[in-house]
Amino acid sequence: MPDIGTLAVFAGASLALLLVPGPAVVYIVTRSVAQGRAAGLVSVLGVHAGSVVHVLAAALGISALLAASATAFTVVKYLGAAYLVWLGVRKLMGGSGPETAEVAAVPVSRLFGEGFVVNVLNPKTAIFFMAFLPQFADPAAGPIAPQIVLLGAIWIALGIASDGTYAFLSSALAGRLRRSAAARRRLDIGSGIVYLGLGAAAALTGEGRK
């Protein structure tokens, strides 16, 4: 299993990425603004049920990829790093922040399922699990799959906490979120810097173990 220091670094990197608004956060914020805190929290649970799919796919797929071809794994790693850098550049160049326009309310029974689908199809989450998370799993520390599951569980716990915070804040500040273009632009700049840093980390982390 990864040591405590590795887990701490992973937790910090995960939290940084989770705080950057992506499709899942946009969905949670939108539903919280439109329908209130309870709807936002149900959406959070649906989103992270979707995260379980990514954890299982990474645990099975990354293990198989490592076993089959170190070169293939390296290609996936650098493609993921390039994607994160591209997201960062797009944000810094003026990519839009979370949209909070009025949307029609949907039954609570649909919120969980929609959140699940949003995150299963979330490219930010997929790239994280395929290109960034595996850098914290060390073949010398034991089988890869259990390490991926442990790291994924940390991601989900942090995700529920951070996305839950988004649900609470956005439901409380719904009016301001609709009006503040300046705040959305500052969020874009901060998000861009985080994406660039994570892209660099995804490319460089693990180089010392080669």
N, C-alpha and C positions, 0 to 999 in steps of 0.2 A: 504493500500500500504506500501511497505518497506520504512523505514526512510532513510534520506540522508546518514547517516553513513553506513548503510547496503549496499546501492547502490554503495557507493564509494569503499567499500571493494570488492564487487562483480566485479566492473569494473576493479580493479587492478588484481584480480585473473583471470578474463577473458582475460585480455591483456597478462598476463604471459603465459597462455595456448595457446593463439592464436599465439604468437611469436615462440612457439616450432614447428618445422617443422613436419607436419603429411602428410597424403595423399593429402589433398587439397593444402597445400603449395608446395609439390613436383610437383603437376600438374601445378600450377601457375608458378613456377620457370622454369620448363621444357619448357612450352609454351613460356614464356618470352624470354628464351635463344634461342629457336629455331626460333621464329617468330617475336620477338620484343615487344615493350612496349604495343602497341595497343592490340595485341593478349592476352598479359598477363592481361590487364585490363578487356577485355571481359570475360576471364576465371574467374576473381574475381567476376564479376557480376553473372555469372552462379553458382559459388560455393555458394554464399550467397542467391541466389534463393533457393538452396537446404537447406540452413539453416532455411528458413521459414518453410519447412516441419518438421524439428526437433522441432521448436518452437510450432507449432500447435499440433504435436504428444505429446509433453511434457505437454502442457496446458490441453489437454484432458486426456491423460493417467495417468499423475501423480495425477491429481485431483481424477480420478476414483480409483486409487490405494490407495490413502490416505483414501478415503471414505470406501473402501472395507476392508482394512487390514493394520494396522500400522506395523504388523510383516512383511508382504510382502514388504512394502516400505523399511523397515530396511534391509532386505535381498538384495534388489536391490542396496541400498546405499553402503553396505559393499562389494558387488561384484564389483561395480564400483570403489571403493577405491582400492581394491586389483588389479584390472586391471591397474590403473594408476601407482601403485607402481611397478608392473611387467614391464610396459613400461620403467619406470625410471631405474630399474636394468638392463634391456636389453641395454639401451643406454649407461650406465656407463661401462658395460662389453664389449662394442665395437660394438653396433648396428650401422648400416650404416646411414650416413646423407643423405641429399637430393641428388638424382642422377640427373646429368645434362648432360648425354650423348646425343649425337646427335639423334634427332628423326625427322621423316618425318613431314613436314608442313601439316596442315589440313585447309580446308576452314574456314574462320572466322565464317560462319553461324553454324559450328559444335562446335565451342569452348564453347559457352554458354551452349549448351545441355550437352556436356561432363563434364563441370564443375559442372553442376547441379547433374548429376548422381554420380560423384566422391564424392560430399559431402553428398548426401542422403545416400550413402553406407559407409560413413566415420565412423569407429568405435570410433575414438577419439571424434568426435562431438556427436555421439549418447550417449556415456558414460557421457560426460559433461552434456548433457541435462537431462539424466535420473537419474544420481547419485550425481552430484555436484550442478548444478543450483538450484534444489528444496530446498537445505539447506538454501537458502536466502529468501525463501517464508515462511511467518509466518501466520498460520491459524488465529492467534489472530488479525492480521492486516486486515482481510477481505477475500473474496473469493480467492482461490488459483489460478484459471485459469488466471484472469487478471494480477496477480503478475508475473506469468510465462511469459506471453506475454510481459510485460514491461521489464523484465530481458532479454528475448530473443531479444527484439529490441535493447537493449544496446549492447548485444553480436554482433549482426549483424552490427551495426554502427562501433564498434571497429574493427570487422573483416574486413570490407571493407577498413578501414584505414590501418590496419596492413598488410593485404594481398596486398593492392595496393602498399604499400611501398616495399614489396618483388618483385612485378612486375617491379617497377621502377629500383630498385637496381640490380636485376638479369639481366635485359636487358642491363643495362649499364656496368655490370661487367662480362659479359658472359664468356670471356676468362679465367679470374681468377678463376671463380667458377669451371670450368672444371679441372684446374690444381692443386688447393690447397687442398691436402689431409689433411695437418695439420689443416687448418681452419675448415674442416668438422669434424675432431676429437674434436676440442675445442667446436664446436657447439653440438656434441653428449653429451659431459660432462655437458655443461650447460643445455641442454634439459633434461638429466637424473635427475639432481637436481630439476628442475622445476616440473617434473612429480612426483617425490617422495614427494615434498612439497604439491602438489595438492592432491595426494592420501591421505596423512595424514589429510589435511584439510577436504577432503570429508568425512573421517571417523569420525572426531571430531566435525565439525561444526554442530550446532544444538543440541549438547548434553545437553547444559544448558537449553533448552526449555522443556526437558522431565520431 
